[in-house]
Amino acid sequence: MGRIKMKDENYLEQIPVRNPGFPWKENEQGIVTVDMVHRGFFPMLAQKLWVTPKVSHIKLDCFGSFVWKQIDGNRNLIEIGVMVKEEFGEKCEPLYERLAKYFEMLKNNKFVEFKR
């Protein structure tokens, strides 16, 4: 894993779990689309005033789709990283830095949470 700090290693040992509040589907090419339903007062107001969609369809790229499909509630980020490396080879480098950033984005948008 190169020069990843101890703090990052603890992060990489975490196990991501998909949020069941975000349904998703996979197309014939293996690309994942996650549906985000906009709930609450402000999204409802925006839907009425500016005709914004009730649901946003977040289409992941091939890297993101592959990673998303590996999230099973049992694998930690290190194990997912090994699978990404096998699938994408050198194209995914710097692997663990990219993976950590990707999961940070997923967590910030509440698509995943982590269990230990």
C-alpha positions in Angstrom: 0.0 0.0 0.0 3.0 2.3 -0.2 3.2 5.3 2.0 -0.3 5.4 3.6 -0.3 6.7 7.1 -1.6 4.6 10.1 -4.7 6.9 10.3 -5.4 6.0 6.7 -4.9 2.3 7.3 -7.5 2.4 10.0 -9.8 4.1 7.5 -9.1 1.4 4.9 -10.0 -1.3 7.4 -13.6 0.1 7.6 -16.4 -1.8 6.0 -18.8 0.2 3.8 -22.5 -0.5 3.8 -24.8 0.9 1.1 -27.6 3.1 2.3 -30.9 1.3 1.5 -32.6 4.7 1.0 -30.9 5.0 -2.4 -32.2 2.4 -4.9 -29.9 1.6 -7.7 -29.8 -0.4 -11.0 -27.2 -1.7 -13.4 -27.5 -1.5 -17.1 -26.3 -4.0 -19.7 -22.9 -2.5 -19.8 -22.4 -2.8 -16.0 -22.9 0.9 -15.3 -24.7 1.7 -12.1 -27.2 4.5 -11.7 -28.2 5.5 -8.1 -31.5 7.2 -7.6 -31.6 10.1 -5.1 -35.1 11.2 -4.1 -35.2 14.8 -3.0 -37.2 15.0 0.2 -37.9 17.8 2.7 -39.3 21.3 2.6 -36.6 23.0 0.4 -36.5 20.4 -2.3 -40.3 20.3 -2.4 -40.4 24.1 -2.7 -37.8 24.0 -5.5 -39.8 21.3 -7.3 -42.9 23.5 -7.2 -41.2 26.9 -8.0 -38.5 25.9 -10.5 -39.8 22.5 -11.7 -36.8 20.6 -10.4 -36.9 16.8 -10.6 -38.2 14.8 -7.6 -35.5 12.2 -8.3 -31.9 12.7 -9.5 -30.4 9.7 -11.3 -26.6 9.6 -10.5 -24.8 7.6 -13.2 -21.5 6.3 -12.0 -18.5 5.8 -14.3 -17.0 2.3 -14.9 -14.6 2.6 -11.9 -17.3 3.9 -9.6 -19.8 1.2 -10.8 -17.3 -1.5 -10.2 -16.5 -0.3 -6.7 -20.3 0.2 -5.9 -21.0 -3.5 -6.9 -18.3 -4.7 -4.5 -19.9 -3.1 -1.5 -21.5 -6.1 0.2 -21.3 -5.1 3.9 -18.5 -7.6 4.5 -15.6 -6.3 2.5 -13.4 -3.6 3.9 -11.7 -0.9 1.7 -8.5 -2.9 1.5 -10.3 -5.9 0.1 -12.3 -3.8 -2.4 -9.0 -2.2 -3.4 -7.5 -5.6 -4.2 -10.5 -6.3 -6.5 -10.2 -2.9 -8.2 -6.4 -3.5 -8.8 -7.2 -6.9 -10.4 -9.9 -5.4 -12.6 -8.2 -2.1 -13.7 -4.5 -2.7 -13.1 -2.3 0.4 -13.3 -5.2 2.6 -14.6 -6.5 2.8 -11.0 -3.3 4.2 -9.4 -2.9 5.8 -6.9 -5.4 3.2 -5.9 -5.9 3.7 -2.1 -5.8 7.5 -2.3 -8.5 7.5 -5.0 -10.5 4.9 -3.2 -10.4 6.8 0.1 -11.5 10.0 -1.7 -14.3 8.2 -3.5 -15.7 6.6 -0.3 -15.4 10.0 1.4 -17.7 11.4 -1.3 -20.1 8.5 -1.0 -20.2 9.0 2.8 -20.7 12.8 2.6 -23.6 12.2 0.3 -25.0 9.5 2.6 -24.8 6.8 -0.1 -22.8 4.6 2.3 -22.0 4.4 6.0 -19.2 2.5 7.6 -19.2 -0.3 10.2 -16.2 -1.7 11.9 
